[in-house]
Amino acid sequence: RFLNSGRRLERAIGMTTLVAEAVSVTPSEDAILEPLLEVADSSMTYRRRHFARPSLPFVLDLLLADPSNARSLAFQVDALASHMQQLPHDPQAPSPTREERIVSEIAEALAQADLDVLSIRDGAPPYAALRRLLVALQDQLETLSNTITHYYFAHGEQRVS
């Protein structure tokens, strides 16, 4: 369970980083979207669903919000939510646990994101709102990783100062 959770965290963080970096470069969308789909291993899926050249709203939907795409951020978050519910918990710990709350917040932020609005190329830097969302999601994913480490892998006594 921990190995799979770690894999899901790495894939989720990798996807947020990949998309954020892809939209931060200056070439046209046409020059970026095909390689982005290739690196995200989702070109075939995109072509099966959309019989047109890639467009940013559809690419974002596939890579970020589509829970049926095994490479998407939403798929990773759903898997993490399932794993967090199955981890052993202290019976006296509050429910939901901190890690369950973090995953829930990530899923909610992703579900509430309006990808059509976020895919509008705004001023400089381009796609600033999208990049802010991706950075915030990445921060929450890293917080989740640190929380899991703290509760399940840090066995040393904490020093009192």
DANOR-V572685 format. One record per helix or strand of 2 or more residues. SS is the DSSP state (a for helix, b for strand). FROM is the first residue (numbers start at 1). TO is the last residue. If there is no record, write none. Layout:
BEGIN
ss->SS from->FROM to->TO
ss->SS from->FROM to->TO
END
This chain:
BEGIN
ss->a from->2 to->24
ss->a from->29 to->39
ss->a from->43 to->49
ss->a from->56 to->65
ss->a from->73 to->86
ss->a from->98 to->112
ss->a from->115 to->118
ss->a from->128 to->152
END
